[in-house]
Amino acid sequence: MENLATFIRALPKAELHMHLEGSIEPELMLEMASRNAVDFPYSSAAELRAAYDFKDLQSFLDILYAGNDVLRTEHDFFEMTLAYLRRANADCILRAEVFFTPQAHLRRGIPFEVAIGGVLRGLEEGRRQFGISADVIIGFQRHRSEEEAFEVFEFARPYRDRILGVGLGGAEAGHPPRKFARVFAKCRALGWHIVAHAGEEGPAEYVEEALDLLRVERIDHGVRCEEKPELVQRLADLQIPLTVCPLSNVKLRVFPTMSAHNLKRLLTQGLMVTVNSDDPTQFGGYVNDNLEACQVALQLSKADLTRLARNSIESAFIEDVEKVRYSRLIDDYTQSTH
């Protein structure tokens, strides 16, 4: 029987939904806490990993924001970014579009230029060391005010040519996309790409709002679109990408088990589904771990896995010539593994 786990590990792919702050391994988090003299509530990597047992999105966010406190200097943000890209390169990720949330750091007194400076320097070093194509998407926190989002927009504007786009994250329940329609219009006018988390903890109507009011190009998560068959058909017809994060969905109890996940159904219905890691250290795995878990639980075929990889490249915010080049690498790989 063909070893699909081995196939997955070297399959060329893109990652389009990954939060940098959720990629810090416990060992690095503890190292940062020590050198920055942070009063951190966990004394060991094992203790921290044991805390990654969430009952919902908010319980996860509480621990994530506590972990943010170790990030104090530009070097910390640089190190966080480069560490993720090192792992992404090992997982055969050709293109990474990563989320970064300035509000979580501005509220702690970390200047925007310190945080974004470290991230951008990390992305540059990742390109230099690994040849990986990578860019950053600034995320607005939906549970904060529209006024605060506009403040972040003004901080980010001078970096317009180095920021790929903007997204919407944070606690979804009770915070519909329409709350940020005006700030997203400003971002779109600057030429930034537009994405939003919707249809994870929130209902299918939030996906519709993201499409109609924010005019997003991708939906992050989107798995609750099945609540409205007409929305599923719309997403399929328009080929709006869904950046699905299966291990995260199970960890946060969107689905009770991986075998109950709707990823394969959505794929079968013709949606532009991609697989991503969300916050890999907290949710139990990087992209390859997500693909392997889906393959086993949902009985994905080699053709399904190849399609997911193609979808990730097709959904990336890169030039068509790059998409063609990366797609050829997928072709070469799949042909070599026959």
Order of alpha helices (4+ residues) and beta strands (2+ residues): alpha-beta-alpha-alpha-alpha-alpha-beta-alpha-alpha-beta-alpha-beta-alpha-beta-alpha-beta-alpha-beta-alpha-alpha-beta-alpha-alpha-alpha-alpha
